[in-house]
Amino acid sequence: MSKPRLLIVEENETERELLEMILGEDFDVDVLPDASNVLSAVSQKDYEIVITEISFDNQDGLEICKTIATDDALDPPAVVVVSKIEDETVIKSAFAAGIYDYFKKPFNVIVFHESMLRIVGLIEQAKKQKKERKATQSVLANTLSQAAFYGTGLEIIADLNRASSYERIARKVLKNLELLNIFAAIQFRVQDEVHTFDWNDEVCDDRTLRVFDLLVNEGRIYRFGKRLMFNDQHTSLFVKQINDKDGTTYDAILDMGAKLVPAVESRVIALKEHNTLVKAQHTMNDILQRLQGAIIELAESKRQAVENITTKISLSFHELDLTEEQESFFANMIEKEIKQRNDDESLKSLSELLHDFNAILQEAIESEHDEEDDEDDFQELEFF
């Protein structure tokens, strides 16, 4: 175990050697014959204690003590003054300057030695407490940071069900991440279409698109440098830049992204299915309109055909030299038989079937909206 470091600043050579002899066994001792280089020495080594005079020929000892004890750029050592000066005003000024202790010459060697060991023990204990406090603060800061990320993640997930397009899904995700100083791009791959959105609402540049192309099949989470790619079947989130100094943001976005992207993926699939239903309904409406037109056209064509056939039959009966009563009887019988053979009944049945199917589609689309409202309520309960 290394010895604690100690610096002696003393102009008197005899007293300097005496201090070095007293403390050399328990401390790693450096000595300076004057105060001209004391600040430089303290800045270069981590001394636990600096023992110094305050009465120098060419230096202000009190000012040096104050500089050492209060300089924020240093990890200040404990300053102990050993001096012949007994003036209480000077002693008070020394303590006001930030010194740790004051010993008048001559001093008891045993008491002085034990005091230095006690000071080192107190310094080590203070450093340990400072380290523990710093670790606690780091954990607290990390916890608060993660809480902020999780809160944002839950807010995004809660809002997803109200997003009625891929663009709105992207906006909700990217804008909330931007508030956390996370700049990202997101891509949705739905059937034969690819939708890519950047954090600044601008069209993604070729470099970003190429990153998606290269990394879309590189696993659920792909890390490269300070950037991240999260992948799912239809969704990829590319974290382009993280303003992070201590690593807590990176860890938090890594954890949050692993949970956020699957939630976005679920909404993308639901939206895709909804769009498919809407498209099917539009197609069905078009088919119904065409079928209704065909039925009307067929009925009119059939009516004209019956009239033409009836007319021709009546003329042919006339040529057979039938009586007027016979002609009327046979003509009515044939016309009735033709009308009874109602070939457009199958078309009407098909039309009714398609109308029923269209109603089912409409009911499914409307039920999706009701389910989305229910999901919002469920998620809010689940979050708490």
Secondary structure as GFF3:
##gff-version 3
##sequence-region A 1 384
A	DSSP	beta_strand	5	9	.	.	.	ID=ss1
A	DSSP	alpha_helix	13	23	.	.	.	ID=ss2
A	DSSP	beta_strand	28	32	.	.	.	ID=ss3
A	DSSP	alpha_helix	38	44	.	.	.	ID=ss4
A	DSSP	beta_strand	49	52	.	.	.	ID=ss5
A	DSSP	alpha_helix	61	70	.	.	.	ID=ss6
A	DSSP	beta_strand	78	83	.	.	.	ID=ss7
A	DSSP	alpha_helix	88	96	.	.	.	ID=ss8
A	DSSP	beta_strand	101	104	.	.	.	ID=ss9
A	DSSP	alpha_helix	109	160	.	.	.	ID=ss10
A	DSSP	alpha_helix	166	179	.	.	.	ID=ss11
A	DSSP	beta_strand	182	190	.	.	.	ID=ss12
A	DSSP	beta_strand	193	198	.	.	.	ID=ss13
A	DSSP	alpha_helix	206	215	.	.	.	ID=ss14
A	DSSP	beta_strand	221	224	.	.	.	ID=ss15
A	DSSP	beta_strand	227	231	.	.	.	ID=ss16
A	DSSP	beta_strand	235	242	.	.	.	ID=ss17
A	DSSP	alpha_helix	248	319	.	.	.	ID=ss18
A	DSSP	alpha_helix	324	340	.	.	.	ID=ss19
A	DSSP	alpha_helix	345	383	.	.	.	ID=ss20
###
